[in-house]
Amino acid sequence: MDLVDRYGQDGGGRADERPTGETVKTRLGRLLAIQEQLLTNLHSLRDLVQWLDEVVRLERGRDDEICPLADLAELLADGDEAGRSAVRACFAAWESLLAVGITGVRDNGELAADVDPERLATGLMAALQGGLLLARTTRDVRRLEVALDIALGYVRTHAVTP
């Protein structure tokens, strides 16, 4: 599957057309499907690192013409309620998948029993989304790597040492 299939068009529109709530919903659905594949296998800190590495790898290989974040920003700025609703639902589902994975890591004994998976998932999502925005606006994927490394460092502060 190429990047256009992953993040791009909804089966008919051109990449330079103004996004609608439906096209963004379709794009977000594809994005979420990819993340679901990656996050359903999250059972250890090593798996979390592999997920983060894959996110960076996908960003490195991203076609500059395809930028779902730009579409999202345009929809949100214009007050498109359907677009806003699609973004909220996608991010909530994505963060929930991440929280479930982190719960599994905790339950496997790699994170402290009192760790809050939802809080860690929110922090990782904030680092991911902020890092993606910085990487795309500066065309420097290292900014994404830095954001994710810092977030991962925080997660590791909750690791149980053998």
N, C-alpha and C positions, 0 to 999 in steps of 0.2 A: 504494500500500500504506500503510495507516495504522499508527500506532504499536502498536496492539494486535496487528496482524498481525506486526509486526516483533519485538516483545519480549514480547508478552503470552501469552495463553492457548494451550494446546496442542490446542485444538479441542474442548474439552468442559468443562473445569473452570472454576470461578469464580475471579476474581482474589483473593478473600479466603480461599480454601481453603489449607490447609497444603501447601506444595510437597513433591513427592516427587522422588526421583532422576530418574525418567522425565520429569516435567514440566520440571524444570530442564534436563535434557539437551536436550529439544526447544527450549526457549527459548534455550539457549546455541547450539544449531545454527542457529537463525534469526539470532542476533546474529553468529555467525561468518560466515554467508553474506553478510550485509551488509558486514562488514569485508573479506571476500575480494573482493567486487566493487570496493571502494574501493582496496584495496592491490595488486591485480594491475596497476593502472595507475601504480604508483609507480616513476618512472624518474629523477626529478630532485628537487632540494631544493624547487623550486616545487611539485611534486606532493606532497611531504611536508607542506608548509604547507597545501595544499588538503585533504589528508586530515585534518589536525588541525582545520582550520576546519569541515569537515563533521562531525567528532565533536562539536564544540561546538554546531553548528547542531542536530544531532539531540538533544543534551541540552537545549537551549533549548526545543525543541518537545515534549519528553517529557511524557506524561501523568503527573501526580503519583500516580495509582493504580498505575502500572506501575513496579516497581522490582526488576529481576532481582538486583541486589546484595543487597537485603534477603533475598530468597529464598536466595541463596547463603550469606549469613551464618547464616541459620537452619539450613540443612542442615549447614554445617560445624560449627556449635556443637553440634548434636545428634549428631554423629558418624555421619551417614549416609554409609556408604562409597560407595554408588553415586553419590550427589551429589558427594562429594569427588572421585571418579574422573572424573566428567563435567566438573567445574570444571577439574581439572588438564589434561585432554585439550584442552578448549576454549582455555584460556590458552596451552598449549604450541603449538597450531595457530595461534592468533592471533599470538603472538610470532614464530613461524617465518615466517608471511606477511610480517610487518614486516621481519624480518631479510633475507628474500629481496629485498624492495623496496630496502632500504638497500644490499644488495650490488650491485643494479643501479645505484643512484646512484653508488656508489664506482667501479664498472666503467665508468660513463659519464664518469669523470674529475672529478666534482664534489666528491668526498671523497678525502682522502688515501689512498694505496694501502695503507698499513698500518693503516687503521681496522678495528676489530673490529665487524662488523655485528650479531653476536649480543649483544654488550655494549650497543651503542646501542639495539637493540630492547628489551632488558631494561629499560634506563633509561626509554625512552619508555613502555613498558607500566606500569612502576611509577608514573610521573607520571600516566598516564591513569587507572589504577585508583584511585590515591590521590586524584587530583583529582575523579573521579566520586563517590567516597565523601564527600569534603568538600562537594562541590556539592549532593549529595542530602541530606545530614544538615543542612546549613545553608540549603538552598534558595537558594543563591547560586552561579550558574554561573560567576561571575568567578573563583572558587577553582579551577575546572577550567582556565580560560584561563591563570591564573598558573602552575599546575603545568606545563601544556603549553608555555607560553612559555619557562620556565626550561629544560625538557628540550630544546626546539628550539635554544635558545641554546647548549647544550652540544654538540649535533650540529653546529651551525655552526662551532664552534671547530675542527672537523676539515675544514672546507671548503677546497678548493684555490682560491686566489685567482688570477684570470686575469692 
